[in-house]
Amino acid sequence: MRMPPPALVDTHCHLDLYADPAKAIRETDAQGVFTIAVTNTPSVFRTLVRLAGRSKHIRVALGLHPELARRRAAELPLFRELLSETRYVGEIGLDHVTGDDDDRAAQREVFDAILGWCHEAGDKILTVHSRRAAPDVVDAFGPSFRGTWILHWYSGSRRTLERALSYGAYLSVNPAMARSDKGRALLAAVPPERVLTETDGPFVKLDDGGPARPADAAIVVAGLAALWGITPDAAQRRVYDTFAALLRGRGVDKTIRD
Ligand code: MN
C-alpha cells in the first residue's frame, strides 16, 4: 500500500492580491495547501485575517515590503502593535534595485526595526526579500538572530547563500526559480533539509501566463524531485517535514553553532 503524499507547502503567497482574494483563499484551503499569506503593508493585515483567519491551512503574515518602506514608513508603529497577533512575518527585506539613497535608508530603518522586534520576540517565522541586497540582508540577520528566516526568491551569489545557510537560513523556491538555470545551480548547493516551496503568486506567472497559485507549489516539488533524484511524493514529504519541524521550533539546531 502506498501512503498518500502529505500536503503541499507555500511559504510565500500574496493571497490578498489575486483578482478575487476570497475565492483564492477558499480554493487554497479546500486543496489543503499549507500557506503563509504574506502582506505588503501593516494596514491590510487585519483585513486579510478577517478573510483567511478561519482557514485551517492559511496563516497570515505581517509585512512591510521594502519597495513600500519609504511611502509607508508611518505604518511602522502599527507593525509593532500587530506583531504579537501573529507568528508569521513578511514580506519584509531590502531591495537595492532602487539607487535612491533616501529609499535605501528608509528600507534599512524599517528592516532593522522589524528584525529587532522579531529578535526580541524570539519565535517568529520570517519570509524575506533580498533582491540585489543579499549580502546586506544576510549581515542584518547574522549568526545569532532568534527566530526562523526564509530567504524568498533568492537571486544573490552562491557565496552569500552559503553564509546565510551557515547562519541557519532556509530557502524557499518558486516556479520561476525552479525553471531558471541560475536558480537550479544555486539549489544544488543547498542541503535538502533547508529547502521550502513557495509560489509568490500572483506575481510569479506560469507557462500559460496565468498567476501561480499555492497548489502550483507542486511544480516546484517536481523540480526538486528531479534535482534530488527522488519521487515527487518523496520530495513533497521532505518539504512538508521541513516545514513541520520548523513550526515545532525544531528546525535548524542553533545550539550546534553556539
Ligand atoms: Mn512576494
Boltz pocket constraint, residues with backbone or C-beta under 6 A from the ligand:
constraints:
  - pocket:
      binder: B
      contacts: [[A, 12], [A, 14], [A, 38], [A, 91], [A, 200], [A, 203]]
      max_distance: 6.0
